Amino acid sequence: MEAVNSQRGLRHEAGSWKLLFEKEIKMAKMYYDDAADLALIRARKIAVIGYGSQGHAHALNLRDSGASVRVGLSATSRSRDKAREAGLTVGEVAEVSKWANVVMILVPDTTAASVYREEIEPNLASGSLVLFAHGFNIRFGTITPRSDLDVAMVAPKAPGHRVRELFVEGAGTPALFAIHQDATGHARALTLSYAKGIGVTRAGVIETTFAEETETDLFGEQAVLCGGVSALIKAGFETLVEAGYQPEIAYFECLHELKLIVDLIYQGGLSYMRYSVSDTAEHGDYTGGPRIVTEATRQEMRKMLAEIRSGQYAQGWIAENAAGRPWFKQQRQAESAHVIEEVGVRLRALMPFLRPVTIQQSQNEVVMTRS
């Protein structure tokens, strides 16, 4: 029988302890406010392209940090009024790109390449800084900036609304930053200044590369945060319902209570979660976990990571998007019709303290309503 000492990174196998990780793990260096000069970004003209979750947070935080900001949106964008109501100057993407010498691209991965190629790069002056909050398009070559441009990344590790909320409170979220191309010799200092402008150096930023950020981000989404968690929730729910248990009870056990567990992990790691739950629950953690995440699961994870690193996943997603997303839309529709979603809507309506949200989906549109 195999035993694992996760705290020491050891596995007991065939009568001896073996290292889970054979190379020394080097801790990342964090950079804080004292590593960045806010005056650098205040001296620049910044175009934030997009005004969604991240876009609104970056634009408003930079403005409140004393920087000169304009938002670039298409003439038909429904976000134009929101940005103007927030007191921001709004213009066409090409127009604000020509005005700016720092451009942060915060449109979806699937549209960024065409927006950059057609509206942004033709209007950029030599020596401008092009920023991304995710490395997808640089990593997989759908965007190849001119050699006379600085190219970097500032990627907050939180949704945009949280980036904004914490900034207003005087705090910040952690973030990653990376320098892909340093044409001027000043890309690093200016990127750190931008990070300070949106408030993330308050919590700390870690230097990475576009490849590392992209590959780990996609893997985390697919294997753990979205794909893994969603599949595990549904599988647990379905197992209980198939065995004759009430769907409402299955919902509470397999979905609703997950937030309580995640909050504990978020606050103090796995150890704090295990400290906080009952001994029976902790025992179930140790006995049940290895039966769910088996060596076969790990092999599939390694395969997923290999597909990400080779570009196979990106090629498939780019092709799916170019074809009009037929499979993606079909999956979205099917998942929204799962019985756990129906049960969840009814139960959350009984808990107004949750401020429940309902998502209504069609083939071409997703609409959110709050109760």
C-alpha positions as CSV (number, residue, x, y, z in Angstrom):
1,M,0.0,0.0,0.0
2,E,1.3,3.4,-0.9
3,A,1.3,6.3,1.6
4,V,2.0,10.0,0.9
5,N,3.5,12.6,3.2
6,S,2.4,15.7,1.2
7,Q,3.9,18.1,3.7
8,R,7.4,16.8,3.0
9,G,6.8,16.0,-0.7
10,L,7.4,12.3,0.0
11,R,5.8,9.1,-1.1
12,H,6.2,5.8,0.7
13,E,6.5,3.1,-1.9
14,A,8.0,-0.4,-1.8
15,G,9.4,0.0,1.7
16,S,11.1,3.4,1.3
17,W,10.2,7.1,1.0
18,K,10.7,8.7,-2.4
19,L,10.8,12.4,-3.4
20,L,7.7,13.5,-5.3
21,F,9.8,16.3,-6.8
22,E,13.3,15.5,-7.8
23,K,14.5,19.0,-8.3
24,E,14.8,21.7,-5.7
25,I,11.8,24.1,-5.8
26,K,13.0,27.7,-5.9
27,M,10.6,30.2,-4.5
28,A,9.5,33.1,-6.7
29,K,10.6,36.6,-5.9
30,M,7.8,39.1,-5.2
31,Y,7.9,42.8,-6.2
32,Y,6.0,45.4,-4.3
33,D,5.2,49.1,-4.5
34,D,8.8,50.1,-3.6
35,A,10.0,48.3,-6.8
36,A,7.9,50.5,-9.1
37,D,8.0,54.2,-9.9
38,L,4.4,55.5,-10.5
39,A,5.7,58.6,-12.2
40,L,6.7,56.6,-15.3
41,I,3.1,55.6,-16.1
42,R,1.7,59.0,-15.1
43,A,4.0,60.5,-17.8
44,R,2.5,58.2,-20.5
45,K,-0.8,58.1,-22.5
46,I,-2.6,54.8,-21.9
47,A,-5.2,53.2,-24.1
48,V,-7.2,50.4,-22.5
49,I,-8.8,48.3,-25.3
50,G,-11.9,46.7,-24.0
51,Y,-14.2,47.6,-21.0
52,G,-15.2,44.2,-19.7
53,S,-14.2,42.6,-16.4
54,Q,-10.5,43.5,-16.5
55,G,-10.9,46.5,-18.8
56,H,-13.0,48.6,-16.5
57,A,-10.8,47.8,-13.5
58,H,-7.5,48.7,-15.3
59,A,-9.0,51.9,-16.7
60,L,-10.5,53.2,-13.5
61,N,-7.6,52.2,-11.3
62,L,-5.1,53.9,-13.6
63,R,-7.2,57.0,-13.7
64,D,-7.4,57.1,-9.9
65,S,-3.7,56.7,-9.8
66,G,-3.2,59.9,-11.7
67,A,-2.6,58.4,-15.2
68,S,-4.0,59.7,-18.5
69,V,-6.4,57.0,-19.8
70,R,-8.7,56.5,-22.8
71,V,-10.8,53.5,-23.5
72,G,-10.9,52.0,-27.0
73,L,-14.2,50.4,-28.1
74,S,-16.0,49.7,-31.3
75,A,-18.8,52.1,-32.3
76,T,-21.4,49.4,-31.6
77,S,-20.0,48.4,-28.2
78,R,-22.6,48.4,-25.4
79,S,-19.9,49.3,-23.0
80,R,-19.3,52.8,-24.4
81,D,-22.1,54.3,-22.2
82,K,-20.8,52.5,-19.1
83,A,-17.3,53.9,-19.6
84,R,-18.5,57.4,-20.2
85,E,-20.8,57.2,-17.2
86,A,-17.7,56.3,-15.1
87,G,-16.1,59.6,-16.4
88,L,-13.7,58.0,-18.9
89,T,-12.9,59.3,-22.4
90,V,-14.0,56.7,-25.0
91,G,-12.9,56.5,-28.6
92,E,-12.5,54.0,-31.5
93,V,-9.8,51.5,-31.1
94,A,-7.7,52.9,-33.9
95,E,-8.1,56.5,-32.6
96,V,-7.0,55.8,-29.0
97,S,-4.2,53.6,-30.2
98,K,-2.8,56.4,-32.3
99,W,-3.1,58.8,-29.3
100,A,-1.5,56.5,-26.8
101,N,2.1,55.3,-26.2
102,V,1.0,52.5,-23.9
103,V,-1.8,50.1,-25.0
104,M,-3.3,47.4,-22.8
105,I,-5.2,44.8,-24.8
106,L,-8.2,43.4,-22.8
107,V,-10.5,42.0,-25.4
108,P,-11.1,38.2,-25.7
109,D,-8.3,36.0,-26.8
110,T,-10.3,34.9,-29.9
111,T,-10.7,38.5,-31.2
112,A,-7.5,40.1,-30.0
113,A,-5.4,39.1,-33.1
114,S,-7.7,40.7,-35.6
115,V,-8.2,43.8,-33.5
116,Y,-4.4,44.2,-33.0
117,R,-3.6,43.5,-36.7
118,E,-6.2,45.8,-38.1
119,E,-6.7,48.6,-35.6
120,I,-3.9,48.8,-33.1
121,E,-0.5,48.1,-34.6
122,P,-0.9,50.3,-37.7
123,N,-1.5,53.2,-35.4
124,L,1.3,52.6,-32.8
125,A,4.3,54.9,-32.7
126,S,7.8,53.3,-32.5
127,G,8.8,52.6,-28.9
128,S,5.3,52.2,-27.6
129,L,4.5,49.6,-25.0
130,V,2.0,46.9,-25.8
131,L,0.6,45.1,-22.8
132,F,-1.5,42.0,-22.3
133,A,-3.2,40.4,-19.3
134,H,-2.9,36.9,-20.7
135,G,-0.1,35.4,-22.9
136,F,-2.3,33.3,-25.2
137,N,-1.8,35.3,-28.5
138,I,1.9,35.9,-28.0
139,R,2.6,32.3,-26.9
140,F,0.8,30.7,-29.8
141,G,1.8,33.2,-32.5
142,T,-1.5,34.8,-33.5
143,I,0.0,38.1,-32.6
144,T,3.6,39.0,-33.6
145,P,4.4,42.6,-32.7
146,R,6.8,44.8,-34.6
147,S,10.4,44.7,-33.5
148,D,10.4,48.4,-32.5
149,L,7.7,47.9,-29.8
150,D,8.0,46.9,-26.2
151,V,5.8,43.9,-25.4
152,A,4.9,42.9,-21.8
153,M,2.2,41.5,-19.6
154,V,0.5,42.4,-16.3
155,A,-1.9,39.6,-15.3
156,P,-3.9,40.2,-12.1
157,K,-4.8,36.9,-10.4
158,A,-8.4,37.9,-9.7
159,P,-11.5,38.8,-11.7
160,G,-11.7,42.5,-12.7
161,H,-14.4,43.4,-10.3
162,R,-12.2,42.2,-7.4
163,V,-9.2,44.1,-8.8
164,R,-11.3,47.2,-8.6
165,E,-12.9,46.6,-5.2
166,L,-9.6,45.9,-3.5
167,F,-8.0,49.0,-5.2
168,V,-10.8,51.2,-3.8
169,E,-10.3,49.7,-0.4
170,G,-6.6,50.6,-0.5
171,A,-5.4,47.0,-1.0
172,G,-4.7,45.0,-4.2
173,T,-4.6,41.5,-5.8
174,P,-1.5,39.6,-6.6
175,A,-0.4,39.6,-10.2
176,L,2.1,38.2,-12.7
177,F,4.3,40.3,-15.0
178,A,6.5,39.4,-17.9
179,I,8.7,41.1,-20.5
180,H,8.5,39.5,-24.0
181,Q,10.2,42.2,-26.0
182,D,12.3,45.2,-24.8
183,A,13.0,47.4,-27.8
184,T,13.6,50.6,-25.7
185,G,15.4,49.1,-22.8
186,H,12.8,50.6,-20.5
187,A,10.0,47.9,-20.7
188,R,10.6,46.4,-17.3
189,A,10.5,49.6,-15.4
190,L,7.4,50.9,-17.2
191,T,5.6,47.6,-16.8
192,L,6.2,47.6,-13.1
193,S,4.9,51.2,-13.0
194,Y,1.7,50.1,-14.8
195,A,1.3,47.3,-12.3
196,K,1.6,49.9,-9.5
197,G,-1.0,52.0,-11.3
198,I,-3.6,49.3,-11.2
199,G,-2.7,48.5,-7.6
200,V,-1.3,45.0,-7.9
201,T,2.1,45.8,-6.5
202,R,0.3,46.5,-3.2
203,A,-0.1,42.7,-2.9
204,G,2.9,41.7,-4.9
205,V,3.8,40.7,-8.4
206,I,5.8,37.7,-9.6
207,E,8.0,37.8,-12.7
208,T,7.2,35.0,-15.2
209,T,7.3,34.5,-19.0
210,F,4.4,34.5,-21.5
211,A,4.9,30.8,-22.0
212,E,4.7,29.9,-18.3
213,E,1.7,32.2,-17.6
214,T,-0.2,30.8,-20.6
215,E,0.5,27.2,-20.1
216,T,-0.2,27.1,-16.4
217,D,-3.3,29.3,-16.8
218,L,-4.8,27.0,-19.5
219,F,-3.9,23.9,-17.5
220,G,-5.4,25.2,-14.3
221,E,-8.6,26.1,-16.1
222,Q,-8.9,22.7,-17.8
223,A,-7.7,20.3,-15.2
224,V,-8.7,21.9,-11.9
225,L,-10.6,25.2,-11.7
226,C,-13.2,24.9,-14.4
227,G,-13.1,21.5,-16.2
228,G,-12.0,19.4,-13.2
229,V,-14.3,21.0,-10.6
230,S,-17.3,21.1,-12.9
231,A,-16.9,17.5,-13.8
232,L,-16.4,16.4,-10.2
233,I,-19.5,18.3,-9.0
234,K,-21.7,16.8,-11.7
235,A,-20.3,13.3,-11.2
236,G,-21.0,13.4,-7.5
237,F,-24.5,14.9,-7.9
238,E,-25.4,12.3,-10.6
239,T,-24.1,9.4,-8.5
240,L,-26.3,10.4,-5.5
241,V,-29.4,11.1,-7.6
242,E,-29.0,7.8,-9.5
243,A,-28.8,6.0,-6.2
244,G,-32.2,7.5,-5.2
245,Y,-31.3,10.4,-3.1
246,Q,-33.2,13.7,-3.4
247,P,-31.6,16.1,-6.0
248,E,-31.8,19.0,-3.5
249,I,-29.8,17.0,-0.9
250,A,-27.3,16.1,-3.6
251,Y,-27.0,19.7,-4.7
252,F,-26.2,20.9,-1.2
253,E,-23.6,18.1,-0.6
254,C,-21.8,18.3,-4.0
255,L,-22.1,22.0,-5.0
256,H,-23.4,24.4,-2.4
257,E,-21.0,23.3,0.4
258,L,-18.0,23.5,-2.0
259,K,-17.8,27.2,-1.4
260,L,-17.5,26.7,2.3
261,I,-14.5,24.4,1.7
262,V,-12.9,26.6,-0.9
263,D,-13.1,29.6,1.4
264,L,-11.2,27.7,4.0
265,I,-8.6,26.6,1.5
266,Y,-8.4,30.2,0.2
267,Q,-7.7,31.5,3.6
268,G,-5.3,29.0,5.0
269,G,-4.5,26.3,2.5
270,L,-5.4,22.6,2.7
271,S,-4.1,22.3,6.2
272,Y,-6.6,25.0,7.5
273,M,-9.5,23.3,5.7
274,R,-8.6,20.0,7.3
275,Y,-8.2,21.7,10.7
276,S,-11.7,23.2,10.3
277,V,-13.7,20.2,9.2
278,S,-14.6,17.2,11.4
279,D,-12.2,14.3,11.9
280,T,-14.5,12.2,9.9
281,A,-14.4,14.6,7.0
282,E,-10.6,14.8,7.2
283,H,-10.4,11.0,7.2
284,G,-12.6,10.9,4.1
285,D,-10.3,13.4,2.5
286,Y,-7.3,11.0,2.9
287,T,-9.2,7.8,1.9
288,G,-11.4,9.2,-0.9
289,G,-9.1,11.6,-2.7
290,P,-6.6,9.0,-4.0
291,R,-9.5,6.9,-5.3
292,I,-10.8,9.8,-7.4
293,V,-7.5,11.3,-8.5
294,T,-5.7,8.1,-9.6
295,E,-2.5,7.5,-11.6
296,A,-4.8,7.3,-14.6
297,T,-6.1,10.8,-13.8
298,R,-2.5,12.1,-13.4
299,Q,-1.6,10.6,-16.8
300,E,-4.5,12.4,-18.4
301,M,-3.4,15.6,-16.8
302,R,0.0,15.2,-18.2
303,K,-1.5,14.5,-21.6
304,M,-3.6,17.7,-21.3
305,L,-0.5,19.7,-20.4
306,A,1.4,18.3,-23.3
307,E,-1.4,19.3,-25.7
308,I,-1.3,22.8,-24.3
309,R,2.5,23.1,-24.6
310,S,2.6,21.8,-28.1
311,G,-0.1,24.2,-29.3
312,Q,-2.6,21.5,-30.1
313,Y,-5.2,22.8,-27.8
314,A,-4.8,26.4,-29.0
315,Q,-5.0,25.3,-32.6
316,G,-8.3,23.4,-31.9
317,W,-9.8,26.3,-30.1
318,I,-8.8,28.9,-32.7
319,A,-10.3,26.6,-35.5
320,E,-13.5,26.1,-33.5
321,N,-13.9,29.9,-33.1
322,A,-13.2,30.5,-36.8
323,A,-15.9,28.0,-37.7
324,G,-18.5,29.9,-35.6
325,R,-18.1,27.8,-32.4
326,P,-20.6,25.0,-33.3
327,W,-19.3,22.5,-30.8
328,F,-18.7,25.1,-28.1
329,K,-22.3,26.5,-28.4
330,Q,-23.7,22.9,-28.3
331,Q,-21.8,22.2,-25.2
332,R,-22.8,25.4,-23.6
333,Q,-26.5,24.7,-24.3
334,A,-26.3,21.1,-23.1
335,E,-24.6,22.1,-19.8
336,S,-27.1,24.8,-19.1
337,A,-29.9,22.2,-19.3
338,H,-28.3,19.8,-16.8
339,V,-30.6,19.0,-13.9
340,I,-28.2,20.4,-11.3
341,E,-28.7,23.9,-12.9
342,E,-32.5,23.6,-12.6
343,V,-32.3,22.4,-9.0
344,G,-29.8,25.2,-8.2
345,V,-31.9,28.0,-9.5
346,R,-34.8,26.9,-7.3
347,L,-32.7,26.5,-4.2
348,R,-30.7,29.7,-4.6
349,A,-34.0,31.6,-4.9
350,L,-34.8,30.5,-1.3
351,M,-31.5,32.1,-0.2
352,P,-31.6,35.8,-1.0
353,F,-28.5,36.4,1.2
354,L,-26.5,34.8,-1.7
355,R,-27.6,37.6,-4.0
356,P,-28.4,34.8,-6.5
357,V,-27.7,35.2,-10.2
358,T,-29.5,33.5,-13.1
359,I,-27.9,32.8,-16.5
360,Q,-30.2,32.5,-19.5
361,Q,-28.5,31.1,-22.6
362,S,-29.3,30.7,-26.2
363,Q,-27.1,29.7,-29.1
364,N,-25.8,33.2,-29.6
365,E,-26.3,35.1,-26.4
366,V,-25.7,34.7,-22.6
367,V,-27.7,37.0,-20.3
368,M,-27.2,37.4,-16.6
369,T,-30.0,38.5,-14.3
370,R,-29.7,39.1,-10.5
371,S,-32.6,38.3,-8.2
